[in-house]
Amino acid sequence: MRRSNFALRLQPSLLDEARKVAESEGVPLNQLINVAVAEKLSALRTESYFEERASRADIPKALKILRRAGKGKAPVRGDELPE
Protein backbone atom coordinates (compact mmCIF):
# COMPACT_ATOMS: atom_id res chain seq x y z
CA MET A 1 0.00 0.00 0.00
CA ARG A 2 1.32 3.41 -0.96
CA ARG A 3 1.35 5.94 1.85
CA SER A 4 1.36 9.68 1.60
CA ASN A 5 1.39 12.55 4.03
CA PHE A 6 -1.20 15.28 3.90
CA ALA A 7 -1.39 18.34 6.12
CA LEU A 8 -4.97 18.44 7.34
CA ARG A 9 -6.24 21.67 8.90
CA LEU A 10 -9.15 21.10 11.22
CA GLN A 11 -11.01 23.57 13.37
CA PRO A 12 -9.71 23.26 16.93
CA SER A 13 -13.10 22.15 18.28
CA LEU A 14 -13.38 19.46 15.58
CA LEU A 15 -9.86 18.24 16.25
CA ASP A 16 -10.53 18.06 19.99
CA GLU A 17 -13.69 16.04 19.42
CA ALA A 18 -11.93 13.72 16.96
CA ARG A 19 -9.17 13.12 19.51
CA LYS A 20 -11.75 12.28 22.20
CA VAL A 21 -13.55 9.83 19.92
CA ALA A 22 -10.29 8.18 18.83
CA GLU A 23 -9.25 7.79 22.43
CA SER A 24 -12.61 6.35 23.48
CA GLU A 25 -12.45 3.91 20.55
CA GLY A 26 -8.86 2.98 21.40
CA VAL A 27 -7.51 3.85 17.95
CA PRO A 28 -4.95 6.39 16.74
CA LEU A 29 -6.35 9.70 15.47
CA ASN A 30 -4.89 8.96 12.04
CA GLN A 31 -6.84 5.69 11.84
CA LEU A 32 -10.07 7.40 12.92
CA ILE A 33 -9.68 10.01 10.19
CA ASN A 34 -8.88 7.33 7.59
CA VAL A 35 -12.01 5.38 8.51
CA ALA A 36 -14.16 8.52 8.51
CA VAL A 37 -12.96 9.48 5.01
CA ALA A 38 -13.49 5.92 3.77
CA GLU A 39 -17.05 5.85 5.14
CA LYS A 40 -17.91 9.17 3.48
CA LEU A 41 -16.47 8.06 0.13
CA SER A 42 -18.39 4.80 0.36
CA ALA A 43 -21.64 6.65 1.01
CA LEU A 44 -21.07 8.97 -1.95
CA ARG A 45 -20.15 6.10 -4.26
CA THR A 46 -23.19 4.11 -3.17
CA GLU A 47 -25.50 7.00 -4.02
CA SER A 48 -24.01 7.43 -7.50
CA TYR A 49 -24.07 3.65 -8.05
CA PHE A 50 -27.81 3.45 -7.41
CA GLU A 51 -28.45 6.57 -9.52
CA GLU A 52 -26.57 4.97 -12.41
CA ARG A 53 -28.42 1.66 -12.00
CA ALA A 54 -31.78 3.42 -11.82
CA SER A 55 -31.05 5.30 -15.05
CA ARG A 56 -30.72 1.93 -16.85
CA ALA A 57 -33.90 0.45 -15.37
CA ASP A 58 -36.56 -0.98 -17.67
CA ILE A 59 -39.66 -0.59 -15.49
CA PRO A 60 -42.13 -2.41 -17.78
CA LYS A 61 -39.74 -5.38 -18.06
CA ALA A 62 -39.24 -5.48 -14.28
CA LEU A 63 -43.01 -5.41 -13.66
CA LYS A 64 -43.50 -8.23 -16.16
CA ILE A 65 -40.95 -10.36 -14.30
CA LEU A 66 -42.57 -9.59 -10.95
CA ARG A 67 -46.04 -10.52 -12.25
CA ARG A 68 -44.89 -13.99 -13.23
CA ALA A 69 -42.74 -14.63 -10.14
CA GLY A 70 -44.08 -17.64 -8.24
CA LYS A 71 -47.01 -18.07 -10.60
CA GLY A 72 -48.50 -21.53 -10.22
CA LYS A 73 -46.55 -22.31 -7.06
CA ALA A 74 -47.98 -22.60 -3.58
CA PRO A 75 -46.54 -20.24 -0.95
CA VAL A 76 -43.58 -21.56 0.98
CA ARG A 77 -44.37 -22.21 4.62
CA GLY A 78 -44.29 -18.86 6.42
CA ASP A 79 -45.13 -16.88 3.26
CA GLU A 80 -48.88 -17.16 3.66
CA LEU A 81 -50.84 -13.91 3.71
CA PRO A 82 -52.47 -13.01 7.02
CA GLU A 83 -56.22 -13.40 7.17
Secondary structure, 3 states (H helix, E strand, C coil): CCCCCCCCCCCHHHHHHHHHHHHHHCCCHHHHHHHHHHHHHHHHHHHHHHHHHHHCCCHHHHHHHHHHCCCCCCCCCCCCCCC
